[in-house]
């Protein structure tokens, strides 16, 4: 469930420097007596293919677990190197406050994720947004990308239509959240330019008429993710629907689901407004996973 907050939530993670003896059996792996979750063990194995064993990478590199306390237990949610840098929240605020007024902060408590919207103009409410990715309230988890884009707020401010600028940037480049990343100022300037195209497409979509066949085709492209959502949209149609009604109906349906699925459906709505059809499904490889202007951690 997404909630609106007045301030950006920030919390301090638990950090453990991985040092010591690696102990492994069929049920657990521990380093220096601290058990490492299997999903993070898998990441460590991927990053240690040039080493003879996990003990070698632990001895040679500075690796850290990032976690939080949940129900009296520690949940380790991230594995990072010494090159990791937390999300620079204060710098982001400083840059974005120079271009617009902060509209709202959306918060996903389950995944400790926040999105900040800074309004460029009203009616419609066009915003530059920043998405922290999972565990952004703790500065990041070493896996999720920090994303920038353009969004338009619905009449219900909990719902946004998200425009990710996927087709406007070069593919194949991964901007690591280290010293090599592009400046936030540069990223934001590109999104401000993109916002003009978004607003034009938004206005054109309002009066465009979609047939049931077009909506069914759009839904079938995302069948594995949201068949029930499009069933709900089609059930409310009487032959055709305007773009404005379609986006409002999509938002209404999206709010029935988990925050992660809502975010995905909001981005899908942005694809529909911009292109009138689904964006090409990204290939399952690093170069096309959220390839728009992004920072990743770890």
URVENCOR-V216116 format. One record per backbone hydrogen bond with DSSP energy under -0.5 kcal/mol. NH is the residue of the N-H (numbers start at 1). CO is the residue of the C=O. E is the energy in kcal/mol with one decimal. If there is no record, write none. Layout:
# URVENCOR-V216116
nh=NH co=CO e=E
nh=NH co=CO e=E
This chain:
# URVENCOR-V216116
nh=3 co=107 e=-2.3
nh=5 co=105 e=-2.7
nh=11 co=137 e=-3.5
nh=13 co=11 e=-0.5
nh=14 co=67 e=-2.8
nh=16 co=65 e=-2.1
nh=18 co=16 e=-0.6
nh=18 co=63 e=-2.6
nh=19 co=17 e=-0.9
nh=23 co=21 e=-0.6
nh=23 co=30 e=-3.0
nh=25 co=28 e=-2.5
nh=30 co=23 e=-3.0
nh=31 co=34 e=-2.5
nh=32 co=21 e=-2.1
nh=33 co=21 e=-0.5
nh=34 co=31 e=-1.6
nh=35 co=33 e=-0.5
nh=36 co=29 e=-2.9
nh=40 co=37 e=-0.9
nh=41 co=37 e=-2.0
nh=42 co=38 e=-2.5
nh=43 co=39 e=-1.1
nh=44 co=40 e=-2.3
nh=45 co=41 e=-2.5
nh=46 co=42 e=-2.0
nh=47 co=43 e=-1.9
nh=48 co=45 e=-1.1
nh=49 co=46 e=-0.7
nh=51 co=48 e=-1.8
nh=56 co=53 e=-0.7
nh=57 co=53 e=-1.2
nh=58 co=54 e=-2.2
nh=59 co=55 e=-2.2
nh=60 co=56 e=-1.9
nh=61 co=57 e=-2.7
nh=63 co=61 e=-0.9
nh=64 co=80 e=-2.8
nh=65 co=16 e=-2.7
nh=66 co=78 e=-2.6
nh=67 co=14 e=-2.3
nh=68 co=75 e=-2.1
nh=70 co=68 e=-0.5
nh=70 co=73 e=-3.7
nh=73 co=70 e=-1.9
nh=75 co=68 e=-3.4
nh=75 co=73 e=-0.5
nh=76 co=74 e=-0.6
nh=77 co=66 e=-2.0
nh=77 co=75 e=-0.7
nh=78 co=66 e=-2.0
nh=79 co=141 e=-0.7
nh=80 co=64 e=-2.5
nh=82 co=62 e=-0.8
nh=84 co=81 e=-1.4
nh=85 co=177 e=-0.6
nh=87 co=139 e=-1.1
nh=89 co=87 e=-2.0
nh=92 co=88 e=-2.4
nh=93 co=89 e=-2.5
nh=94 co=90 e=-2.1
nh=95 co=91 e=-2.3
nh=96 co=92 e=-2.7
nh=97 co=93 e=-2.5
nh=98 co=95 e=-1.0
nh=99 co=96 e=-1.6
nh=100 co=96 e=-1.6
nh=101 co=119 e=-1.2
nh=103 co=117 e=-3.3
nh=104 co=117 e=-0.9
nh=105 co=5 e=-1.2
nh=106 co=115 e=-2.8
nh=107 co=3 e=-2.8
nh=108 co=113 e=-3.0
nh=109 co=1 e=-0.7
nh=109 co=107 e=-0.7
nh=112 co=108 e=-0.7
nh=113 co=108 e=-2.0
nh=115 co=106 e=-2.4
nh=116 co=130 e=-2.3
nh=117 co=104 e=-2.2
nh=118 co=128 e=-2.8
nh=119 co=101 e=-3.2
nh=119 co=117 e=-0.5
nh=120 co=126 e=-3.5
nh=121 co=126 e=-1.2
nh=126 co=121 e=-1.9
nh=126 co=124 e=-1.4
nh=127 co=151 e=-3.3
nh=128 co=118 e=-2.3
nh=129 co=127 e=-0.5
nh=129 co=149 e=-2.5
nh=130 co=116 e=-2.1
nh=131 co=147 e=-2.8
nh=132 co=114 e=-2.9
nh=132 co=130 e=-0.5
nh=135 co=111 e=-3.1
nh=136 co=112 e=-0.6
nh=136 co=133 e=-1.5
nh=137 co=112 e=-2.0
nh=138 co=135 e=-1.3
nh=139 co=136 e=-1.8
nh=140 co=135 e=-2.2
nh=146 co=295 e=-4.8
nh=147 co=131 e=-2.1
nh=147 co=145 e=-0.7
nh=148 co=293 e=-1.3
nh=149 co=129 e=-1.9
nh=150 co=163 e=-2.2
nh=151 co=127 e=-2.6
nh=152 co=161 e=-2.0
nh=153 co=125 e=-1.8
nh=154 co=156 e=-0.5
nh=154 co=159 e=-2.9
nh=157 co=155 e=-0.8
nh=159 co=156 e=-2.4
nh=161 co=152 e=-2.5
nh=162 co=160 e=-0.6
nh=162 co=266 e=-1.3
nh=163 co=150 e=-3.1
nh=164 co=162 e=-0.5
nh=168 co=165 e=-1.1
nh=169 co=166 e=-0.7
nh=172 co=287 e=-1.5
nh=175 co=173 e=-0.6
nh=176 co=174 e=-1.0
nh=177 co=296 e=-3.1
nh=178 co=176 e=-2.5
nh=181 co=178 e=-1.4
nh=187 co=183 e=-2.0
nh=188 co=184 e=-2.7
nh=189 co=185 e=-2.1
nh=190 co=186 e=-1.8
nh=191 co=187 e=-1.6
nh=192 co=188 e=-2.2
nh=193 co=189 e=-1.8
nh=194 co=190 e=-2.0
nh=195 co=191 e=-2.0
nh=196 co=192 e=-0.8
nh=196 co=193 e=-0.8
nh=197 co=193 e=-0.8
nh=198 co=194 e=-2.0
nh=199 co=195 e=-2.6
nh=200 co=196 e=-1.8
nh=201 co=197 e=-2.3
nh=202 co=198 e=-2.6
nh=203 co=199 e=-2.2
nh=204 co=200 e=-2.0
nh=205 co=201 e=-2.1
nh=206 co=202 e=-1.2
nh=207 co=203 e=-0.6
nh=208 co=204 e=-0.5
nh=210 co=208 e=-0.5
nh=210 co=241 e=-3.1
nh=212 co=239 e=-1.2
nh=215 co=211 e=-2.0
nh=216 co=212 e=-2.6
nh=217 co=213 e=-2.4
nh=218 co=214 e=-2.3
nh=219 co=215 e=-2.6
nh=220 co=216 e=-2.3
nh=221 co=217 e=-1.2
nh=222 co=218 e=-0.6
nh=222 co=219 e=-1.2
nh=223 co=220 e=-1.2
nh=225 co=222 e=-2.0
nh=226 co=222 e=-2.5
nh=227 co=223 e=-1.0
nh=230 co=226 e=-1.7
nh=231 co=227 e=-2.0
nh=232 co=228 e=-1.9
nh=233 co=229 e=-1.8
nh=234 co=230 e=-2.8
nh=235 co=231 e=-2.0
nh=236 co=232 e=-0.7
nh=236 co=233 e=-1.0
nh=237 co=234 e=-1.2
nh=238 co=240 e=-0.9
nh=240 co=238 e=-0.5
nh=241 co=210 e=-1.8
nh=243 co=205 e=-0.6
nh=243 co=208 e=-2.0
nh=244 co=206 e=-1.6
nh=246 co=242 e=-2.6
nh=247 co=243 e=-2.3
nh=248 co=244 e=-1.8
nh=249 co=245 e=-2.3
nh=250 co=246 e=-2.5
nh=251 co=247 e=-2.3
nh=252 co=248 e=-2.0
nh=253 co=249 e=-2.4
nh=254 co=250 e=-2.8
nh=255 co=251 e=-1.9
nh=256 co=253 e=-1.6
nh=257 co=254 e=-1.9
nh=262 co=258 e=-2.5
nh=263 co=259 e=-2.7
nh=264 co=260 e=-1.7
nh=265 co=261 e=-2.5
nh=266 co=262 e=-2.3
nh=267 co=263 e=-1.8
nh=268 co=264 e=-2.0
nh=269 co=265 e=-2.2
nh=270 co=266 e=-1.6
nh=271 co=267 e=-1.9
nh=272 co=268 e=-2.0
nh=273 co=269 e=-2.2
nh=274 co=270 e=-2.5
nh=275 co=271 e=-2.8
nh=276 co=271 e=-0.6
nh=276 co=272 e=-2.0
nh=277 co=271 e=-0.6
nh=285 co=283 e=-2.2
nh=288 co=285 e=-1.3
nh=289 co=285 e=-0.5
nh=289 co=286 e=-1.0
nh=290 co=288 e=-1.0
nh=291 co=288 e=-0.6
nh=295 co=146 e=-2.4
nh=296 co=175 e=-1.5
nh=297 co=144 e=-0.7
